[in-house]
Amino acid sequence: MELRTRAVHVVNEPLGDGSRPLSVPLVQSSAFAFDSAEELAAAMAGPDGRYVYGRRGNPTVRSLEQTLAGLEGGAGAIAFASGMGAISGVLLALLRPGDRVIAQRCLYGGTFSVLSDLAERYGIEVVYVSGDDVAAFEEAAVHPAARVLVLETIANPTGQVADLPGLLAAARRLGVTSVVDNSLASPVLCRPLELGADVVVHSATKYLAGHSDVLAGAAVFANDGLRRRVWPRTVELGACADPFAAWLVLRGIPTLPLRMREHCANAAALAELLRVHPRVTAVHYPWQPSHPSYDHARKVLSGGGGLLSFELDGGRAAGRALVERVRIGRLALSLGGVETLLTHPASTSHRELDGAALAEAGIAPGLVRMSVGIEAVDDLWADLEQALA
Ligand SMILES: *Cc1c(COP(=O)(O)O)cnc(C)c1O
């Protein structure tokens, strides 16, 4: 079945009496009762027995895990309290002191912080390479301590798309476990496990849930051995998904393919209109032929996604004025929801950086990031035009 059919029919186990509710039941219980100590002990043996305690598993959470495993083409999944919970949980489970991580240079800020902390406090070496440089990765990965490769399908805010087929094949060959953050593409636009990844991580807060009302995350595994290796660490870390959060993500998934279609169509249209606007000096959207990742994007994605960024000729002041003048788009830090959001990194997330430091981070002073929502594109463009004017 096609993905949009599978997305509508999320995994939903029948009730004990055989009834089959159409909506996944929300089992908001922190613990589960048993008749015998023996049964309870047996249930504690692993991730797939009867439910015992919320941190170890929950029926609503398991529905989400199995649904995501199905959509990504994985053997299994673990749901987390947030995307950062998933990233931290997976990295802590896979790494030991002395190991080497190889990561793409253009990386989500939270992931960069985790890697910096692992390097500083736990003796893990982190080597950064460009997301399209297979030779540089191979050089770093032939080292005997090389353990994990960290990539993103679409990086933020530049829209850089990694050379997933090249890097993932090399990682396989060299015995390095690959972890791909697929939050910005979602399984609708890319399924990294099909391209050879070992683990896919998600901020389900973004497109999977899609309505800016829940924090959640997930890791999906290519084989069950990996899931069983990460699961005990997850139980210890305690960054497990809350059942209601899992329920809200499950509520969003049936419309994920429809939403992604609209996000992509709106973003592509706006990117083209922005490209020829006199106040705009650059547009970064991987579905445009002028984008440096265009060839990789056409190979690994089935659409350009909903995130774009653009640079204004008036520098810092112009970027800031724009995000304060839009009326439909909102100034907010998240992305991937149905509503259009804008941020101006130079006056918000990166305000501490001077011109030189901004340049080193690859962020122009007048750069505006836009998470394009599913509103009517004519309304979004009219809003941008008045703000640009
Ligand atoms: C938001 C985001 C995260 C972190 O997810 P949270 O749910 O906020 O913890 C990780 N990776 C990417 C690419 C993101 O956009």
The ligand as a MOL file (V3000), in Angstrom:
LIG
                    3D

  0  0  0     0  0            999 V3000
M  V30 BEGIN CTAB
M  V30 COUNTS 15 15 0 0 0
M  V30 BEGIN ATOM
M  V30 1 C 13.3510 20.5520 16.6310 0
M  V30 2 C 14.3970 19.6350 16.1480 0
M  V30 3 C 15.0200 18.7300 17.0240 0
M  V30 4 C 14.7010 18.6890 18.5130 0
M  V30 5 O 13.4120 18.2290 18.7170 0
M  V30 6 P 12.5680 18.5900 20.0540 0
M  V30 7 O 11.2930 17.8630 19.8210 0
M  V30 8 O 12.4320 20.0830 20.0810 0
M  V30 9 O 13.3610 18.0870 21.1930 0
M  V30 10 C 15.9640 17.8710 16.5020 0
M  V30 11 N 16.3010 17.8960 15.1920 0
M  V30 12 C 15.7360 18.7670 14.3270 0
M  V30 13 C 16.1520 18.7450 12.9040 0
M  V30 14 C 14.7620 19.6610 14.7640 0
M  V30 15 O 14.2140 20.5260 13.9030 0
M  V30 END ATOM
M  V30 BEGIN BOND
M  V30 1 1 1 2
M  V30 2 1 2 3
M  V30 3 2 2 14
M  V30 4 1 3 4
M  V30 5 2 3 10
M  V30 6 1 4 5
M  V30 7 1 5 6
M  V30 8 2 6 7
M  V30 9 1 6 8
M  V30 10 1 6 9
M  V30 11 1 10 11
M  V30 12 2 11 12
M  V30 13 1 12 13
M  V30 14 1 12 14
M  V30 15 1 14 15
M  V30 END BOND
M  V30 END CTAB
M  END
